[in-house]
Amino acid sequence: MNRERDESIESIIKKAAAETVRELEKSKLLKQEDSSYFRKTEKLLYNYPGLLKALEQKEQDIMYIKEHGLQERSKSIVYYTGGGGASGEELHMEVLEGYIATRDKTKRLVQRIEVALESIKGDVYYYIIPCKYFDKLINMEIEERHHVSERTIRRHKNRLINELTILLFGADALD
């Protein structure tokens, strides 16, 4: 009788733990570590076209600030700077340095993505990556456009993403 009760209690505990994990994952408080680098790679690819646009915009903003300085703004807009009470010139330099730092970080990320993509361009199924992530086509559209099965698309997309994951994140992606 005690054995049945213990098994019943253990079963209830396992169900409660599994439900808790599902809820934490759903609320994004707990990440599934086994697929996080794969998902990060996909996120980078989906955002690659936007990163290129952001890089171009930052370049334009930096040139504008260098040529024209900061625009005069309403007194109701507050700038938070590192040094409190910064002069106009100091504020100008802080804003410019912030734009340059953001541009440089974005540029490094774009270059990493481009180097990784370049290394798989020779693959017969490379076209899946730009179709899926840059053109945002669904598998059925890729299937119709390139006359391959949905299963082939899925299999080779996953294989290529796994290769890109290693190229982008190195040994960390293997843990």
N, C-alpha and C positions, 0 to 999 in steps of 0.2 A: 504494500500500500504506500509506504514512504517513497519507494522507488518511482512509482507512477506519479506521485505528487511532485517529486524532485524533477522528473522529466517534463512535467507540465509547466512548472515554474521556469525551467531552463528554456523551454519553447517560447513562453511569454516574454522572457528577457530578450531572446534573440529577435523576435518579431518587433519588440519595442526599439531595440537598437537599430535594426534595419530601417524602420520607419523614421527614426531620428536622423539617420544618415541621409535618407532620401530628402527629408525636409530641409536639412542644412545645405545639401547640394542644390536643391531647387531655389533656395533663397540666396544662393551664391556665397554662403558663409563657409562652405567646405568645397574645395576644388578636387576634381578627380585628377590626381597627379599622373596617372599612367598615360593620359592623353593631352596633358597641358602643353607640351612642346609642339605636338601635332597641331593643336588648336591655335597656338601662338603663331605658327608658321602660316596657317590659313588666314588668321587675322592680319598678318603682315601683307599677305598677297591681296586680300580684299581691299586693304587700305593703300596699296602701292600707288594707284593712280591719284588718290587724294594727297599722298605725300609729295608726289611730283608737283602738283599744283601748289601745295603749301610752300615748297621750296622756292618755286618761282615767285610766289607772292612775297615771301620773306626777302628775297633778293631785291625786289622792287621797293619794298618798305625801307630797307637799309639805304638804298640809293637815294630815296626821297628824303629820309632823315638827314643824311650827309649833305645833301644839296640845300634843303630848305629848313632844317632844324625841326624842332617839335612844333606842332600846330598849337596856336593859342586855344585854350579850352575854357569852358565854363568853370567858374570858381566852385561849383557844386561837385565837380569831379575831383576825387582825391587820389593822389599817387602815393603808394606806400613804397618807400625806398629803404635801403638798408641803413642809412646813416642819419635819418631824421633831420629835417630842416635843410635839405640839400639846396644849393644855389641852382640857378637856371642851367648853368654850364654843367654842373655835377649831375643834375637830373638828366640832361641831354645825353651825357656819357653813359649813365646807368641804363637808360632806355636803349641806347644804341648797342651797348654791350650785351644786354638781354636778347635783343633781336639777333645779334651775331651768334651768340651761344645757341639759340634755338635753331638758327639756320644750319650751323655746323653739326649739331646733333642729328638733325633731319637728313643732312647731306650724307653723313656717315651711314645712317640706316639705309638710305636709298642705295648707296654704293654696295653695301653688304647684300642687299636683295638682288641687285643687278649682277654681281659676281656669281651668286648662287644660281640665278636663272641662266646666265651664260653657260655655266658648266653642265646644264642638262639640255641645252638647246638642240643638241644632236640626237636626242631621243626621238624615236618615231612617233611617240604619243605626246610630245611636248605641247602640241597645239591645245591639248585639254586644259593646261594651266591658264593661258590667256583667255580662252573661251569662258572658263568657269569663274575665274577670279577677277579679270579685268573687264570683260564684257558682261559678266554676271548672267551668263546663260545657264539654264537648268539642264540637267543631263539629257532630257528628251530633245531639247533643241540642238545640243551637241551631236546627239545620235543621228538626228535628221540631217544635219549639215555635213557630217563626216562619214555617214553610213557605217557606223560601228554600233555594237550592242551596248545597252546601258550597263551591263555587267563589265564589259571591257573598259568602258569609261571609268567606272567606279574603281575597278582593280588598279588600273594604271595611274589614275589620279592619286590614289592612296600610296602607291609605290613612289611616285614622283614627289609627293609631299614628304614622305619619309626621307628621301634623299636630300631634299631641300632643308629639312629639319636638321640633319647632321651638318650640312654645309653652313647653316645660319647659327646654330647653337653649339656645335662641336660636341665634345664628350659629355657635356651636361645633359644633352638630349638622350644619352644612353642610360642614365641612372634610373 
